[in-house]
Amino acid sequence: MFYDLHLIIQCVMGWSNSHLYQFVYNRNSIIGSPEMFDDEGIADANKTEIEVIFDKLKTNIKYEYNFGDGWEHEVILERILEKKPTQLYPNCIKGEMACPPDDCGGINGYYDLLEILKDKKHPEYDEVTEWIGDGFDPNYLDLEEINEALKEYHDMDLGFNL
C-alpha cells in the first residue's frame, strides 16, 4: 500500500512522520489520507496498492511531505529485482549523503543549516548543534543503519498519518 511506501520513505530519510504527505500522479491525481484532507477526490493511501500505479517501468510519481517545508521527491520505478528468499524487505541498496533533518525549513533551510555548521562562530551554531547534534556529517550515509531501521519501519506509524 502507498501508506507503507510513505513510512518507508520516512524511515530512509530519518524523518519523524509528523507532517502531512501526499503522492501525486498523472499531474493532479492524489493518494494520501482522505480523513486529513477532508476531500473525497483523494485516494486512500491505506487502500491503494502500489502496483496499481507502478504498473510499468519508468512510471514516476511525486511524493510531497511537510507542506510547510515543501519537500518534493520524484519516485521512479527503474527496475524490478527478483526477490531473494534470504533477503529482508524493504531493503535500501544504494544512496548518497545524509538526508536533511525533518523540520529544517526545506531545501533552503537545509542549505542555511549546512552553512551554519561550517562556522563555529556563527551566532546560531550552538542552537543548531544542540538540535541536530554535534556530529552531523552531510556526506555520511550508512546503508547498514538504514536497513536496520527499515526492519521496524511500521513503528514510524505514530497515529498521525493514517
N, C-alpha and C positions, 0 to 999 in steps of 0.2 A: 504494500500500500504506500501511497505517497507520504503518509504521515511517518512511516518508517524511514523513508528517504530523507525527510526533514530532520528526524532525530539523528540519522547517520551523519548528515552534513554538520549538524550542531556539534556532534561528538568529534568529528575530524577537525573542525575549526577551533575546538576548545571553547566553544561558546556555551551560554547558560540556558538556552531555550526559554528566555524570559520576555520575548517580544513577539509581535505578530509576524506572520510569514505568509507567503503565497507562491504558488507556481503558476507561471503564465505561459500559455502555448497558443499557437495559431493567432498570434497578435493580441487577442483580447479574451481568450477563454482562461478561466481561473480555477485552480484547485487549491483549497485551503480549508479553513474551519468556518463553515457557514454560520454556526451559532455565534461566532465572534464578529463576523462581518454583517450579520443581520441582512443578508442578501440571498435571495433564492437562486440567483444565477451562478453561484459558486459551487463547483463540485466538491463533495466531501472528501478530504484527504484520507480519512479513516476508511472510506469505502471504495476509493478509486485505485484500481490496480495499476502498477507501473507499466505492465505490458500493454495496457490499453493505449497509452500514449507513445511509449517507446516500442513501436511495432516494427521499426526497420532501422538499419544503421544510418548514422548521421542525423537522426532525429535530435532536435535540441529544444530545450525549454529554458525559461528564465526562472531562477529561484530568487525571491526577494525576501529579505529579512530585516527586521528593525527599521521600519519605515522612517523613523526619525534620523537614523544614521544613513539610511539609503543603501544598504548592501545589496548588490545585484550580482548573481553568479549565472553563468551560462553552463547548463548541464547538457552534455552531448553523449549520445550512445556511439562510442567509437568502434567498439567490437564486443563480441560475446565470447567469453572464455569458457572452455569446458570445465565443468565443476569437478573438483578433485575431492574424492571421498574423505581424505585425511585433512583437508583444509577447513578451518572455521570461517564462517561468513557472517557479516560482511568483513572484507579484508582490504586494507589500503596497500596498493602495490607500488605506488610512486608518488612523490611530492617534492616540493622545493620550498624552502624557507619557512619561518614561523608564521602562523596566522595572526592577523590583528586581533587584539583583545576585544571582547564584547564591550559595547558602550564606550568606545574610544572616539566616537564622533565621525564615523565613516572614513572614507579614504583620506580626506583632507586632515581629519583629526589624527589619523594614524601617522601620516607624514609629519605632522606637528609633534606628535609624541616621539617619533624617531629623532627629530632634531633636538628635542629637549634632552633625550637620553645621551646624546653625544657631548653635551656640555654640562659638567657637574656644577658649574657656577650659574647655570640658568635658574632664574627665580622659582620656576616650577619643578625643578629637578627632584627635590626631596618629596614633594607631593606625588609626583608621577611614580617614583621608585617605591614609595610606600604602597601605592595602589597596585602596580604591576609586578613589583618585585625587583630586587636589585640586579638579578642575573638574567634579565630578559635579553635574548640574543635574536634579532630579527632574521638571522641567517641559519638558525638552528632548526632542524626537523628530525624527529626521532620516530621512524616508522614503527619500530617495536612498541614504543609508548602509545602511539595512536592505535595500533592493533589491539593492545591490551585494553584500552578504553573502549574500543568497539565491541569487545566481548560483553560489555554491560550497557550498550547504547540505550536499551529500553529504560534504564534508570534515569535518563535525561528527561523522561516524562514527568514533569512536575505538576501536572494537572492544569497548567495554564493554557497550553496549546493542545487541545484535544481534537 
